[in-house]
């Protein structure tokens, strides 16, 4: 009887481990796909920046210019 209970417990544990391994596998595969997309995206940005050397790139750091009326209303 005890061996049978132990076998049952081992099978449950094995099933849980297999489920965990499958979840880890899916996570790693998803991370690989995300990283492939990110690499492709960064390569496209780099190519875009390389081909636009003669154009002015607007920086987000530059201060926006607003009309006096707008500045007065929001100050």
C-alpha positions in Angstrom: 0.0 0.0 0.0 2.8 2.4 0.9 4.6 1.8 -2.4 1.4 2.5 -4.3 0.9 5.8 -2.5 4.5 6.7 -3.2 4.2 5.9 -6.9 1.0 8.1 -7.0 2.9 10.9 -5.3 5.8 10.6 -7.7 3.5 10.7 -10.7 1.9 13.9 -9.4 5.3 15.5 -8.8 6.5 14.4 -12.3 3.4 15.9 -13.8 3.9 19.2 -12.0 7.5 19.3 -13.1 6.6 18.6 -16.7 4.0 21.4 -16.6 6.6 23.7 -15.2 9.2 22.7 -17.8 6.6 23.4 -20.5 5.9 26.9 -19.1 9.6 27.7 -18.9 10.0 26.5 -22.5 7.1 28.7 -23.7 8.5 31.7 -21.9 11.9 31.2 -23.4 10.4 30.8 -26.9 8.4 33.9 -26.4 11.4 35.8 -25.3 13.3 34.7 -28.4 10.5 35.9 -30.6 10.4 39.2 -28.8 14.1 39.7 -29.1 14.1 38.8 -32.8 11.4 41.5 -33.3 13.4 44.1 -31.2 16.6 43.3 -33.2 14.8 43.8 -36.5 13.2 47.0 -35.2 16.6 48.4 -34.1 18.2 47.5 -37.4 15.4 49.3 -39.2 15.9 52.4 -37.1 19.7 52.3 -37.7 19.2 52.0 -41.4 16.7 54.9 -41.3 19.1 57.1 -39.4 21.9 56.2 -41.8 19.9 57.2 -44.9 18.7 60.5 -43.4 22.1 62.0 -42.7 21.3 65.1 -44.7 17.9 65.7 -43.0 17.6 67.4 -39.7 16.6 65.1 -36.8 14.2 66.8 -34.3 15.2 66.2 -30.8 12.6 65.6 -28.1 14.8 67.6 -25.7 14.3 70.8 -27.6 11.8 73.2 -26.0 8.5 73.6 -27.7 7.4 77.1 -28.8 3.9 78.2 -27.9 2.1 81.4 -28.5 1.9 84.1 -25.8 -1.8 83.6 -25.3 -1.4 79.9 -24.8 1.4 80.4 -22.3 -0.6 83.0 -20.4 -3.6 80.7 -20.2 -1.6 77.7 -18.9 0.8 79.5 -16.6 
